[in-house]
Amino acid sequence: MYNEYFGLKEPPFSIAPDPRYLYMSKEHREALAHLVYGFNSDGGFVLLTGEVGTGKTTVCRCLLEQTHDNTSIAYILNPKLTVPELLATVCDELGIKYPKDNSSIKVFVDLINVCLLETHATGRKTVLLIDEAQNLSSEVLEQLRLLTNLETNQRKLLQIILIGQPELRDKLSKPDLRQLSQRIIARYHLGVLSRKDVGSYVSHRLSVAGLQDQLFPGATINKLYRLSGGVPRLINVLCDRALLGTYTLNKKFVNTSTLKKAAREVFGELKSRRPGQYRKAAAWVFSSLIIIAVGVVLAATYYKEKSHYKEKSQVTTGYEKVGIPYQPANNVPACDQAEAGGLKCYESLGSLNRLRNINRPAVLKLSDSEGNQYYAALTAMKGDSAKIIVGAETREVSLKDVESFWPGEYILLWRPPADSKDVIKPGVQGPVVQWLDKQLTLFEGGPNLPRENLQYDDELVKRVKIFQLAKGLVPDGKAGTQTMIHLDAADSSDKPSLVEMQKDR
């Protein structure tokens, strides 16, 4: 439902174990490495355990995608079986024919043994993979051990991979199953994601689903970590519900209140996955700075100097340009006032490199180690340092300091071309195409020669794609908001720059 709204090719938070969406945290890499090691060994048991929803099955699917064609795999998903039922299921998976209504364990085992010998003779390998293996009874586990007795002088003929919840470890530690436990050649317990991994996990899944921008600010990721406890399946369910809520509210980003509402719908009564973690953030939010940064700092610099409008509640940026004054008494949001002046606010998530690439001042939403949030206007970047405006003070700080307190959320203002929509699509004509051609020409360094009756044709699509590739954007040939913002920056004659360009001498 919300895919088209956010620009997604497919749902990013499905709970299906799709290997394409596997985020390789350190733990998941180690889990896969253990499975690969065990798989490439000469028989025996491989054990992977983990809490519900930590990604065990997805890791296993990733392993199966890496197997060679010379491997026969029997995959059992529902192991709540008796011994005869299990052996019959193994025969079904490997294509072994057996007498109808047979219940003899010996008949099943003999047929499986013949099949394993024939498979081995052709150079093939046989693997039995059992998911949800904590549901296996002790009798079935013992029969599995006996199946691994089938061997040649060099190697065992059957490799068994057990995947299950933590209680499987407890079951295998019992004295009556010690013989099986001794045959486990590789074992790993998969834990939950860390706070850092939760943010990377969400970004990874959005990226695989075709979204370049991020939808979850740092504060929302913090809340997501606390609500989910770092369990990938819970993260998926919460994110899916939160995106639906954000879509219905016609918002651009998932905020913490929408996420909390999603959690109430998923869990019922809202409880933290890690008791005692909730803290009420201190109210150190400089509302006047938003007035400064959005209403004046950026909007003003798009205009030639006309007058010096100054109030105690406002701070200049250091540029000798002043333009549309923000009027706090009107109780009209700064972005609405900017739009009345022909500008647009653009809110997104990104990095300092992205802002350097756009090369325009921006308002950063910062968050300290205690969870307090505040705003600062980023006005210049040079080398490893940056200039920011906090309150009435201009400070020079290191880029590392900015990155340590900035989750990535920013706001900037830009001037769209006249009569433009959110996306300029191929095939259109008119002033927007004239503007598109002009800005591309400025970027290409060619002569700015006015041309009439231009159409957004294949040649212009090609030029847009080249521009998008140069700016690190998706080269779809359409001039969307991000592409237009970068094109707007191509003409810097009357606009402020974040990075001072070096002039030829």
N, C-alpha and C positions, 0 to 999 in steps of 0.2 A: 504493500500500500504506500509506504513512504519512500520506496526506492527512487522513483522518478523525481520526487521533491528534493531529495538530497543529492541527486546525480549518481546514484549507485547502479551498477549493472545487475546486481543480484543481492539477496539478503546477506549481510555480512556476519550475522550472529545466529545462524542456524546451529542447532545442537547436533546435527548430523556429523559423524566423524570424517569429514572431508580432509584428506591429507594436504590439499592445497592451502588450507587455512592453519596448518600446524605451525604455531609460533615456537621457535626453538629457543626456549630459555635454557639456562645452563643445565637445569635438572632434566629437561626433555632431551637435550643433546646426550647427556650421560645415559638416560634410559634407552635411547635408540642405539647408542654405542654398545650397551650391554646386550641388547637383543641381537644386533648384528654379529657380535662376537660369538654368542651362543649359537646363532643360526649357522655360522660358518664352521662350528666345531663338529667333531665326529660323534654326534648323538648325545643322548642324555636329556635332562630337563633344563629349561630356562624359565625363570620366574620374574614376573613384573607385577608389583602390587602398588596400590595407591588409594587414596580416599575417592569417594564417589565424585565423578565429574572433573578429575584432575587431568584427563587427556590420555588415559592408558590405551583405549581402543584406537584413538587417532594415531598415536605413536606406532601401534601395531600395524595399522593400515599403511602407514608410511614405510614400515619395514617390508610389507608385502609388495609394495610398488617397486622395491629395489631388488626383488628376487628374480632369478634367471628363469628362462623357459624350461630348464632341465629340472625343475622342482615341482613335485606333486604336493598339493596342500589340501588337507582336510580341515575345514573351519567349523567349529561347533560353537553356536551362540547360546544355546539353552542346555546347560549341562545337568539339569535336574532329571537325571536318568538312572535307571537301574543298570547293572553291569551288562546284561544282554542288550538293552536298549542302546547303551553307549557303543558297544561293538557293532551293532547293526547300523548305527549312524556313521561310524567310521567307514564301514563297507560302502554305504550309500555315497559318501563324500568322495571316496577313491574309485568309485565305479566297479566295485567288486560284487559279483552276483552270488547270491546265497539261496538255499532252499526256502520256499515260501513257508511262513509260520515257524521258521527255525528259532529255537530258544536255547540251543546248546552252546555254551561258552566255548567248548573245544572246537566245534565246527567253525565258529566265527574266527577264533584265533588261528586255526590252521589255514583258513582262506586268506587272512591278512598276512600271515607269514609267507605264503606262496607269492602273494602280490608284491611284498617288500623285496623278496629275493629277485623276482623278475625285473622289478624297477631298478634295483641296484645293478643288475647285469647290464642294463642299457645305459648306465652312467647317470641315472636320475637319482634325485634325493627326495625323501618323503618326510613331510612335516605335518604334525597334528597340532593345531592351534585351538585352545579352549578359552573362550572369554567367560567372564563371571564365574571363574573356577572356584570361588569360595562356596559355591553351591554343590560342589562335588562331595559325595559321601566318602567316608573312609574306605568302604569296600571298592568303590569305583577308582579311587586314587591308587589303591593297592593293585588293581587290575592294570592300570596305566603303567605302574612300575614293572609289572610282569611283561607288558608289551615291549618295553625297552630291553628286555633280555634277548629279543630277536636280534642276532648280530652275526657278523662274519669274524674272521680272525683279526681283521684290521679295524673294523668300525661297527657301531650299532646301526641298525637299519632304519630306525625311527627316531626322529627328533620331536620332542613335545614341548610346546610353549604354553605355560599357564599364566593367565592374566586374571587378577582378582583384587578384591578389596582387602584391607589390612587383616581381617580375620583369617584369610587364607594362610598368612604367615604363622598365625597362632595354631592353626590346624596342623600345619606341616611340622611344627615343633613338638608335637605329641610323640611319646615313645613308640607307639604302634606304627608311626609313619617315618621313623628315623631312617629306614633304608632308602625310602624315596628322597628324603631331604639330603642324604649324602650324595645322591646322583644329580643334584642341581649344580650345573657348571657355571651358571651366571645368574645373579639375582640383583634386582634393584627396586627400591621403594620410591615412588614418584610423589613429591610433595607439592604444596600449593605455590602460587606465584608470589613474588615479592612486590612491594609497592611500585618499584621501578619497572618491573616486568609487566604489571597490570597496564600501565600506560603504553608500553611498547606493544603489548598483546592487542589492545584495542586499535592502535594505529595500524598494526600489521593486517588485521582483519578488514579494516576499512580500505586499506590499500589494495588488497587482493580483490575486494568487491568493486574496485574501480574509482575510488575517491581519493583525490590528491590532497585535499584539505582535511583537517581534523574537525571533529564535531564535539569533542569532550574536553573542556578546559581543565587546567590542573586541579582546581578545587573540586570539580566533579569526579576526576579520577581518584582523588583522595577519598572522597565519600564512597565511590564504587569499591575501592579496596576494603574499606571498613565494612561495608554491607555484604560483600561477597566472601570476605576472608581469603581472597586470592584464588578461589576455586573457579577454573575456566568455565565450567558449565553454568554456574550461577552468574558469572560475568555476562555470558551470552544472553541468558534469559533477561537479566536486568537491562542490558543495553538495548535489546530488541524492544522491550516495553517502553523504555525511556525515549527511544527514537520515535516510536509511535505517538507518545505524548507530546513530544516536541513538534512533530508534524501537525498534530491537531491544534496546537497553539500558534502555529505559523511562525515559529522561532527558527533561528539559524543554528544555535548551539544548545546542547543539553546542559541545563543548569542543575544545581543541586536539589532544588525544590521539586523539579520534574522527576529526577532520579529517585528521590525519597518517596514520591507518590507511586512510582513504578514498583518500588520495593514493597510498599504496603499492599499493592495488588498481587504481587508474587508471593510474599511471605505471610500476608495477613497482618497481624500486629507487627509494627516495625521494630525490629531488634537488631542491634549491631551483631555482626558475626564475631567481633572481638570485644567482649564486655569491657566497659570503662574507657573505650577509645573516643567516645564522642566528647567534643569540647566546643563551647560556644566561642566563636571567633570574636576578638576584641574589635570595637567599632572605630578602627583607625582608617577611615575611608575619607580621603580629602575630596568632598563633593565640589568644593570650589576649584580644585585642580581640574576636574572634568570640565567645568565652565571654562577654565583657562585653556586646557589642552585641546578640547574638541571645538569649543566656540570661538577661540581666538588664535591659539598657537598655530594651528594648521590652516584654518579657513582664512585667517588674515593674510597669511603669506602667499596666497594665490592672487593678490591684488597689488598693483603699483601703489606707491606711497601717495596718500591723499591727505591724511590728517593724522594727528596723534591723539587717539582716544584712550584715555587712561582713567582707571578707577582703582580704588584700593583692593577690590576683589579680583583684579586682573593683573597679570604679569606679562611683560613682553618677552619674546623669545630671543632677543638679541639681533634679530633681523631688522633692517631698516625698512620694513614694510608693514603697513597696518591696513586692515580692510574692514570686513563686516564685524561690527562689535556685537558681542553676545549680551543680551539684556536679561539678567537673572530675574528681574522683577516681573517679567512677563510669564514666568512659569512654563515656558515652552522649551522642550528638550533641545539641547544644543544641535543635535543632528537634524531636527526639524527646521531649526532656524537656518542651518547651513544649506539645507535643501531648497529653502525659499530663495537663497542667494545663488542657486544654480549648481550647488555642490552635492555630493553624495557621501555618506559615511559607509565605510567598508570595514566589517568586523570579520576577523579570521584568526586562525591559529597558525603559527609558523616559527621560524628561527631568525636569528640575527642575520644570517646569510641571505634569507629571503628578503628581509627589509633592506639589506645592503643592495640587493639586486633591483628592488623597486626604486630605491634611492629617494625616498620621501620621508619626512618626519612622521612619527607615529606616536600614539598614546599606548603605553604598555600597562597592563594590569599585573602588578607585582604581588607576590605572596611570600611572607617571611616564614621562618622555621616554626613559629607558633600558630600559623594559619591566618594571621592578620593580612588583610588585603588593602592595597592602596594603588594609586595611579601616578604615573610619571610620564612626562613628555620627553621622548627621545628626539633630540634635535640635531645631533651630529655624531659621526663615527670617524675616527682617524686612528689607523694602526690598531693597537690593542686597547684603546680607550674610547669612551663615549661621553657625550655631554647630555645630561638629563636635567629637567626642571622638576623639582619637588617643592610644593608650596610656593614660596616666593624666592627660592634659592636655586641657582644654577650650579650644578656639581659636575666635576669630571671624575668618572669612575672607570674601573677596568671592565672590559667586556665579560671577563669571567665572573665578576661580581653581579653584573646584570643577568647573566645566564643562570646563576645560582638562585636568584629570587624571581625569575620570570618563567612561568609555566608555558608561555607561548601565545597568550591571547593579546591581540592588539586591535587598534582602531586607527584608520587614516581616512583623510578626505581626498576626493579627487573630482575632477570636472569631466562629466560625460559629454560626448558630442551631442550637438543639438538634435532633437527628435529621435534620440536613440532608444532602443529597448534594452532589456537585460542581455540579449544576445543579438549580434549582427550576423545574420545567416547568409550563406552564399545564395545568389540569385536576386538579391535586393538591389535597388538603385536609390539615388538621391543624395542629400548632403552627408549622411553617415558614411557612404562609400567614398565620397570626396575626402572626408576627414581620415578615413582608414588609409587611403592611398597616400595622403600627405604625411601622416605619422610614420608609415612604413618607409617612405622615401627619406624622412629625417633620420630614421634608424639606419638605413642602408647607406646614408651619406651621399645620396644622389641630388641632383638639382631639383628644387621645388617648382616644377612647372605645372600650373593649373591645367587640368584636363576636364573636359565636359562629358556628360552622358556616360559616366563610368558605371559599370555593372560589376557586382561581386562575382566575377567569373573564375574559371579554373586557374588562370594565371595569378589572380589575387589570392585565391585559396592557397596556392603554392607558396606565395610570399608570406602569408600569415603563418603557415606551418613552419617555415624556416625561422621566423621571428619567435614563435612559441618554443621551438627547440632551443634557440639561443638563450631564452629566459627560463628554461627548465620547466615549461608548462606542457600539458598534454597536447601534442600536435594534431588537433582535430580539424583545423582549418576554419573554425568558427570563432568569431570575436566575442567571447563572453566577458564577464566582469573583470576577471583577472587579466585577460589579454588586453582589454581596453585600458586598465590602470597602467600596465606597463607601456602601452602605446602613448598614453597621456604624458608619461614621464620622458618620452623621446624628445620633447621640446622643453628644455629647461631654462629658456630665456627669461621667463617671468615667474618661475616656481622655485621654491626652496629645495635644496639638495641635502640629503643625509650625509653623503660622502662627497667631499670636494674633488672634482675631477681635475686631473693633471693637464695643464695646458702645454701645447707644443711651444718650444722656444726656438 
